[in-house]
């Protein structure tokens, strides 16, 4: 439990430190749009990597069990990979939209 709290505290420090470091002289700080853009791409990539790994592993196991159904499984595999990869593209689009903001 202590280790989890330690990791959470350090993560909070690492997220808040750039805002304090780049604060302007008039007291205003930059917004978290850069952090949001990074999280959008990072979490989308993480989720897609996990999904693609599970999909590829299960498809390979299914083809190994029943080689006769490889054609139908491969078609569904490619379709699933395309849909999973679209999530990463959505994350990239969100990151570009956040980077285009002037600051809130």
N, C-alpha and C positions, 0 to 999 in steps of 0.2 A: 504494500500500500504506500509505503514511504517513497518507493522508487517512482510510482505513478505520479504522486504529488510533485516530486522533484522534476520530472519531465514536463509536467503541465506548467510549473512555475517558470522553467527555462524557456518553454515555448512562448509564454506570455511576454517574457522579457525580450526575446528575439523579435516578436511582432511589434512591440511598442518602442523599442530602442531607435529604429530609423525615424519614426515620427518626431521623437525628441531631438535627434541629431540634426534633422533637416528643418527644424522649426525656424520660421522667419523672425526677424528682429522685432516686428510689431506684435508678436505673440500668437500669430496664426501658424498652424502647422499644416503640412501637406496632407491631403486626404489619403485614405487607404485604397485608392483605385489601383495602384500598382500591386499591392498585396492581393487584392481581389482578383486581378487578372492572372497573377501567378497561381493562386489557388484554383482558379477556374481551369487552367490548362493542366496543372498538376493532378488535381483530383479526377478530372476527366480521363487523363492518361492512365492514372492508376486503376480506375474502374475498368477501362477498356482493356488494359493489360491482363487483369484478372479474368475478365469475361472471355477474352480470346484464348487465354491459356486453358480455361475449363472447357471451352468449346472444342478446341483442337484435340485436347486429351480424350474427351468423351467420344468424339468422332473417330479418332484413331482406334480406340478400344472397341467401338461398335463395328468398324470395318474388320478388325482382327477377329472378332467373334463370328461375323457373317460376311465373308468376302463377296458373296453374290449380290449384296445390297449396297455395294460401294458406290455405284452410280447415283442412286437416289440420295444416299447419305452425303455424298460430295456436293450435290446441288444444294441441299439444305445447309451444309457447312459454309459454302461460299455466301449464300444469302444471309446467314447469321453473322458472318464476319463483316459483311458490308453494313449491316444494321448496327453492329457494335461499334464499328469505326466511325459511323455518323455521329455518335455521342462525343467522340474526341473532336470532331470537326465543330460541333456545337460549342464545346468548351473553348476552342480556338477563336470562334466568331465572338463569343462573349468577351474574351480577353481583348480582342481588337476593339470592340465597342467600348469597353472600359478605358482602354488606353486613349481613345479618341475624346473622352470627356475632358473638359477644361478644369475640373475640380469643383467640388460641391461644398 
